[in-house]
């Protein structure tokens, strides 16, 4: 039996990749890792994780995910800062879904030592 790979595009099983962040078993080390784990949370329909990893200043009161949305892939196009040694970072990515794609330049910050998504600018 084959273990499914993580939706984020890395060649690791979900449980050892983004699944450990979703379960709260590990701290997310970088802005890119948070971006990947958030994409995986969209794929898995984990609105709780998405809200927990959203900056309190910009986080919506609730998040209603479309259960019919089928995400098909993530491509990281660029990053700046966002390492364990930074307080802020950006990630530019393209997230594909059945019927189209979302191209975004996202900003991340650390809050109490943890990476959180602040906001993003849609490109294209």
Secondary structure, DSSP 8 states (H G I E B T S, - for coil): ----B-TTS-SSBGGGTHHHHHTTSS---SHHHHHHHHHHHHHHT-HHHHHHTB-TTT--S-----TT--EEEEEEEEEEE-STT-SEEEEEEEEEETTEEEEEEEEEEEETTEEEEEEEEE--
